[in-house]
């Protein structure tokens, strides 16, 4: 029987699992949603054996163990490599790396910089290594694709001694998603990566935009942490850092600030729901197959303002990257919002005045991960 590649992609409240053959053909996909929340559920899709379960899963460890028990034993026995998406690799990693104690400690150290993700990534790594202890596990970092950003774009205007001492720089995130868009765009445009210029727009609960020149990331909207850049589901995006000092002076402590900026801001902070679909419906747009929960009582005027802020932030970066790249082969949309919501894409393209090619590429971080580790053993 063929040997298989298992990929594990832990998000802030999700766990996406995929199994591929060595030639990258999909064998199985699975997803756990709303981990740690009411209404969490699990779905496994494989040939002729789909499973769907509603069950409260308190954390990512429980989610992985529940899913693992439901996987076919023959498939499990033929997994010979595991890839884990890890959001923040800091200065340590620019390519996939075999997971050992040092790697685990480094991921743990970087958790302060990606508090919504690295701890969840690490929980799944530890659980998976216990259950699949006889095979190699590799970490694949979201920051790796952005290691090609030049120093003038990744350095902040802090004292250079401070930046060097604390490794402060723009790292960028969603790297696997942006890299996958680039690879798929080469096929669709029939143009080699080393002569391809793109603006890739990843829009989901987390959102980022990347400028790709000659197939390499040269700038991206997220920075030292995944908090920077665009207005996101619950994350604040770009702000004047003076706001931090001002709030501290008013007695808002560090932990509360962290919660405000990471969990209570963005679309949720502006409107009351982090789901952009609720904003769109309240603003007067129609979304087939989706009904706004009765608990969402948003005001139309506030919904429209939230939408305007969300779009304007995206346009600011598109304008900038059109200037950085000068010649752009395409603007590529991906991520849950970018792929599924034509109204958002139309608002962005109309506002940008961009007359060139636009594309929608379905995100597939799992396939990108598998392709990066398939020859590592």
C-alpha positions as CSV (number, residue, x, y, z in Angstrom):
1,X,0.0,0.0,0.0
2,X,1.1,3.6,-0.6
3,X,2.6,5.6,2.2
4,X,0.7,8.7,3.2
5,X,1.4,12.3,4.3
6,X,-0.7,13.6,7.2
7,X,-1.1,17.4,7.5
8,X,-2.5,19.1,10.6
9,X,-3.5,22.8,10.5
10,X,-4.6,24.1,13.9
11,X,-6.4,27.5,13.8
12,X,-7.6,29.6,16.7
13,X,-10.9,27.5,16.9
14,X,-10.5,25.0,14.2
15,X,-8.5,21.9,13.2
16,X,-8.1,21.0,9.6
17,X,-6.7,17.6,8.7
18,X,-5.7,16.2,5.3
19,X,-4.1,13.0,4.2
20,X,-2.3,12.8,0.8
21,X,-0.6,10.1,-1.2
22,X,3.1,10.5,-2.0
23,X,2.1,12.0,-5.4
24,X,-0.1,14.5,-3.5
25,X,-3.5,13.0,-4.4
26,X,-6.0,13.6,-1.6
27,X,-7.0,10.6,0.4
28,X,-9.1,12.1,3.2
29,X,-10.0,15.5,4.6
30,X,-11.4,16.3,8.0
31,X,-12.3,19.4,10.0
32,X,-13.2,20.3,13.5
33,X,-15.0,23.6,13.9
34,X,-15.8,25.8,16.9
35,X,-13.3,24.2,19.3
36,X,-13.9,25.3,22.8
37,X,-17.3,26.8,21.9
38,X,-20.9,25.6,22.0
39,X,-21.9,23.8,18.9
40,X,-18.5,22.4,18.0
41,X,-18.6,19.7,15.3
42,X,-16.4,17.3,13.4
43,X,-16.6,16.2,9.8
44,X,-14.5,13.6,7.9
45,X,-14.7,13.3,4.2
46,X,-13.2,10.2,2.5
47,X,-14.3,8.0,-0.3
48,X,-17.6,6.3,0.6
49,X,-17.2,6.8,4.4
50,X,-18.2,10.4,5.4
51,X,-18.6,11.0,9.1
52,X,-20.2,14.0,10.8
53,X,-20.4,14.4,14.6
54,X,-21.7,17.2,16.8
55,X,-19.8,17.0,20.1
56,X,-18.4,19.6,22.5
57,X,-14.6,19.6,22.2
58,X,-13.0,21.7,24.9
59,X,-9.6,22.2,23.3
60,X,-7.4,21.3,20.4
61,X,-6.0,18.2,22.1
62,X,-9.4,16.8,22.7
63,X,-10.4,17.6,19.1
64,X,-7.4,15.8,17.6
65,X,-7.8,12.7,19.9
66,X,-11.5,12.5,18.9
67,X,-10.8,12.8,15.2
68,X,-7.9,10.3,15.4
69,X,-10.1,7.6,16.9
70,X,-12.4,7.9,13.9
71,X,-9.7,7.5,11.2
72,X,-9.4,4.2,9.4
73,X,-6.7,2.0,10.9
74,X,-5.3,1.0,7.5
75,X,-4.8,4.6,6.7
76,X,-3.2,5.4,10.0
77,X,-0.8,2.5,9.7
78,X,0.4,3.8,6.4
79,X,1.1,7.4,7.4
80,X,4.9,7.9,7.3
81,X,5.3,11.6,7.7
82,X,3.3,14.4,9.5
83,X,3.3,18.1,8.7
84,X,2.2,20.7,11.2
85,X,1.3,24.2,10.3
86,X,2.9,26.6,12.8
87,X,2.1,30.3,12.6
88,X,5.2,31.9,14.0
89,X,8.7,30.7,13.4
90,X,10.5,33.9,14.4
91,X,14.1,34.3,13.2
92,X,14.7,30.6,13.7
93,X,13.1,28.9,10.6
94,X,12.9,29.7,6.9
95,X,11.9,26.2,5.8
96,X,10.2,23.0,7.2
97,X,12.1,21.5,10.1
98,X,11.9,18.1,11.9
99,X,10.3,18.6,15.3
100,X,12.4,17.9,18.3
101,X,12.7,19.4,21.8
102,X,14.5,22.5,20.6
103,X,11.8,23.2,18.0
104,X,9.0,22.7,20.6
105,X,10.8,25.1,23.0
106,X,11.1,27.7,20.2
107,X,7.5,27.4,19.2
108,X,6.6,27.8,22.9
109,X,8.9,30.9,23.2
110,X,7.2,32.5,20.2
111,X,3.7,32.0,21.6
112,X,3.6,35.5,23.0
113,X,3.9,36.8,19.4
114,X,1.1,34.6,18.1
115,X,-1.1,34.0,21.1
116,X,-4.2,32.9,19.2
117,X,-2.3,30.3,17.2
118,X,1.1,29.0,18.4
119,X,-0.3,27.5,21.7
120,X,-2.9,25.6,19.6
121,X,-0.3,24.5,17.1
122,X,1.9,23.2,19.9
123,X,-1.0,21.4,21.6
124,X,-1.7,19.4,18.4
125,X,2.0,18.7,17.9
126,X,2.3,17.2,21.3
127,X,-0.9,15.1,21.0
128,X,0.0,13.9,17.5
129,X,3.6,12.9,18.5
130,X,2.2,10.8,21.3
131,X,-0.2,9.0,19.1
132,X,2.1,8.7,16.1
133,X,5.4,8.4,17.9
134,X,7.2,6.1,15.4
135,X,7.3,8.6,12.5
136,X,8.8,12.0,11.8
137,X,6.9,15.2,12.4
138,X,7.8,18.4,10.6
139,X,6.8,22.0,11.4
140,X,6.0,24.2,8.4
141,X,6.0,27.9,9.3
142,X,3.6,30.6,8.0
143,X,6.5,33.1,8.4
144,X,8.9,31.1,6.1
145,X,7.6,32.4,2.7
146,X,8.2,36.0,3.9
147,X,11.9,35.5,4.7
148,X,12.6,37.1,1.3
149,X,11.3,40.5,2.3
150,X,14.2,43.0,2.1
151,X,15.6,44.7,5.2
152,X,14.2,48.1,4.2
153,X,10.7,46.6,4.2
154,X,11.0,44.3,7.3
155,X,12.8,46.6,9.7
156,X,10.9,49.1,11.9
157,X,12.4,52.5,12.6
158,X,13.4,51.6,16.2
159,X,16.9,51.9,17.5
160,X,18.8,49.1,15.6
161,X,20.2,47.8,18.9
162,X,16.7,47.3,20.2
163,X,15.6,45.5,17.0
164,X,18.6,43.3,17.1
165,X,18.4,42.5,20.8
166,X,14.8,41.5,20.7
167,X,14.6,40.2,17.1
168,X,12.0,42.8,16.3
169,X,11.1,42.9,12.6
170,X,8.2,42.3,10.2
171,X,7.8,38.5,9.9
172,X,4.6,38.2,8.0
173,X,2.0,35.4,8.2
174,X,-0.4,33.3,6.0
175,X,2.8,32.4,4.2
176,X,1.6,29.0,3.0
177,X,-1.6,30.5,1.6
178,X,0.2,33.3,-0.3
179,X,2.8,30.8,-1.6
180,X,0.0,28.4,-2.8
181,X,-1.7,31.3,-4.6
182,X,1.6,32.1,-6.3
183,X,2.2,28.5,-7.4
184,X,-1.4,28.1,-8.7
185,X,-1.2,31.5,-10.5
186,X,1.9,30.3,-12.4
187,X,-0.3,27.5,-13.9
188,X,-3.3,29.7,-14.7
189,X,-1.3,32.5,-16.2
190,X,1.2,30.1,-17.8
191,X,4.1,32.2,-16.6
192,X,7.1,31.1,-14.6
193,X,7.3,32.1,-10.9
194,X,10.5,34.0,-11.4
195,X,8.8,36.5,-13.7
196,X,5.5,36.7,-11.9
197,X,4.2,39.8,-10.0
198,X,1.1,39.4,-7.9
199,X,-0.9,41.0,-5.1
200,X,-2.4,38.1,-3.1
201,X,-5.3,39.0,-0.8
202,X,-6.1,36.4,1.9
203,X,-9.4,37.4,3.5
204,X,-10.8,35.3,6.4
205,X,-11.2,35.8,10.1
206,X,-7.5,36.6,9.9
207,X,-6.6,38.7,6.8
208,X,-3.4,39.8,5.1
209,X,-2.1,41.0,1.7
210,X,1.2,40.2,0.1
211,X,3.2,41.8,-2.7
212,X,5.0,39.1,-4.7
213,X,7.7,40.2,-7.1
214,X,9.3,37.6,-9.4
215,X,7.7,34.8,-7.3
216,X,9.0,36.1,-4.0
217,X,7.4,37.9,-1.1
218,X,8.7,41.5,-0.9
219,X,6.2,42.9,1.5
220,X,3.1,41.9,3.5
221,X,0.5,43.6,5.7
222,X,1.0,41.5,8.9
223,X,4.2,42.4,10.8
224,X,6.0,41.4,14.0
225,X,2.8,39.6,15.0
226,X,-0.4,38.5,13.2
227,X,-2.1,41.5,14.8
228,X,-0.9,44.1,12.3
229,X,-2.3,45.2,9.0
230,X,-5.9,44.9,8.0
231,X,-9.1,45.1,10.1
232,X,-9.8,41.4,10.9
233,X,-12.5,39.4,12.6
234,X,-11.4,40.2,16.2
235,X,-7.9,41.8,15.6
236,X,-7.4,45.5,15.5
237,X,-4.9,45.8,12.6
238,X,-2.8,48.9,12.2
239,X,-3.1,51.5,14.9
240,X,-1.0,54.4,16.3
241,X,1.2,52.8,19.0
242,X,0.6,55.9,21.1
243,X,-2.9,54.4,21.8
244,X,-1.2,51.7,23.8
245,X,0.6,54.2,26.0
246,X,-2.6,56.2,26.4
247,X,-4.7,53.3,27.5
248,X,-1.9,52.1,29.9
249,X,-1.9,55.6,31.4
250,X,-5.7,55.3,31.9
251,X,-5.3,52.1,34.0
252,X,-5.9,49.4,31.3
253,X,-3.4,46.7,32.1
254,X,-1.3,44.6,29.7
255,X,-3.6,41.6,29.8
256,X,-6.7,43.6,29.1
257,X,-4.9,45.4,26.3
258,X,-3.9,42.1,24.7
259,X,-7.5,40.9,25.0
260,X,-8.9,44.1,23.5
261,X,-6.5,44.1,20.5
262,X,-6.6,40.3,19.7
263,X,-10.1,39.3,20.8
264,X,-12.4,42.3,21.0
265,X,-11.4,44.6,18.1
266,X,-11.8,44.4,14.4
267,X,-15.2,43.7,12.9
268,X,-16.4,42.4,16.3
269,X,-15.4,45.5,18.0
270,X,-16.9,47.8,15.4
271,X,-20.1,45.9,14.9
272,X,-20.7,43.4,17.6
273,X,-20.3,40.2,15.5
274,X,-17.0,39.0,14.0
275,X,-18.8,37.4,11.1
276,X,-18.6,39.6,8.1
277,X,-21.7,38.0,6.7
278,X,-23.7,39.5,9.6
279,X,-22.3,42.9,8.7
280,X,-23.2,42.5,5.0
281,X,-26.8,41.4,5.7
282,X,-27.3,44.2,8.1
283,X,-25.9,46.6,5.5
284,X,-28.5,45.4,3.0
285,X,-26.6,42.7,1.0
286,X,-28.0,39.2,0.4
287,X,-26.0,36.1,1.2
288,X,-27.7,32.9,-0.2
289,X,-28.0,30.1,2.3
290,X,-27.0,32.2,5.3
291,X,-29.4,33.6,8.0
292,X,-28.2,36.2,10.4
293,X,-28.6,34.9,14.0
294,X,-31.5,36.6,15.9
295,X,-29.0,37.6,18.6
296,X,-27.3,40.0,16.2
297,X,-29.1,43.3,16.4
298,X,-26.7,45.5,14.5
299,X,-27.7,48.9,13.1
300,X,-27.5,49.4,9.3
301,X,-25.5,52.6,9.6
302,X,-22.9,50.9,11.9
303,X,-22.8,47.9,9.6
304,X,-22.0,50.1,6.6
305,X,-19.3,52.0,8.5
306,X,-17.7,48.7,9.5
307,X,-17.8,47.5,5.9
308,X,-16.3,50.8,4.7
309,X,-13.4,50.5,7.2
310,X,-12.8,46.9,6.2
311,X,-12.6,47.7,2.5
312,X,-10.6,50.9,3.0
313,X,-7.9,49.1,4.9
314,X,-7.6,46.6,2.1
315,X,-7.5,49.3,-0.5
316,X,-4.7,51.2,1.4
317,X,-2.5,48.1,1.0
318,X,-3.4,47.4,-2.6
319,X,-2.6,51.0,-3.6
320,X,0.7,50.7,-1.8
321,X,1.6,47.4,-3.5
322,X,0.6,48.5,-6.9
323,X,3.2,51.2,-6.4
324,X,5.8,48.8,-5.1
325,X,5.4,46.3,-7.9
326,X,4.6,48.8,-10.7
327,X,3.7,45.9,-13.1
328,X,1.2,43.5,-11.7
329,X,0.1,40.3,-13.5
330,X,-3.0,39.7,-11.3
331,X,-4.7,40.4,-8.0
332,X,-5.5,37.0,-6.4
333,X,-8.2,36.5,-3.8
334,X,-8.2,33.6,-1.4
335,X,-9.5,32.7,2.1
336,X,-13.0,32.1,3.2
337,X,-14.2,35.7,2.5
338,X,-12.0,36.3,-0.5
339,X,-13.1,33.1,-2.2
340,X,-16.8,33.1,-1.4
341,X,-18.0,36.7,-1.4
342,X,-18.3,38.3,-4.8
343,X,-19.7,41.5,-3.3
344,X,-16.5,42.1,-1.3
345,X,-14.3,41.4,-4.3
346,X,-16.4,43.8,-6.4
347,X,-16.1,46.6,-3.8
348,X,-12.3,46.1,-3.6
349,X,-11.7,46.0,-7.4
350,X,-14.0,49.0,-8.0
351,X,-12.4,51.0,-5.2
352,X,-8.8,50.1,-6.4
353,X,-9.4,51.2,-10.0
354,X,-7.3,48.2,-11.0
355,X,-8.0,47.3,-14.7
356,X,-5.9,44.1,-14.9
357,X,-6.6,40.5,-14.3
358,X,-8.2,39.2,-11.1
359,X,-8.3,35.6,-9.9
360,X,-9.9,33.6,-7.2
361,X,-7.9,30.6,-5.9
362,X,-9.3,28.3,-3.2
363,X,-7.0,28.2,-0.2
364,X,-5.2,24.9,0.3
365,X,-2.6,25.3,3.0
366,X,-2.7,21.5,3.6
367,X,-1.7,20.7,0.0
368,X,1.1,23.4,0.2
369,X,2.3,21.9,3.4
370,X,2.3,18.3,2.0
371,X,4.3,19.5,-1.1
372,X,6.9,21.1,1.1
373,X,7.6,18.0,3.2
374,X,6.9,15.1,0.9
375,X,10.6,14.5,0.2
376,X,11.6,14.8,3.8
377,X,11.9,11.7,5.9
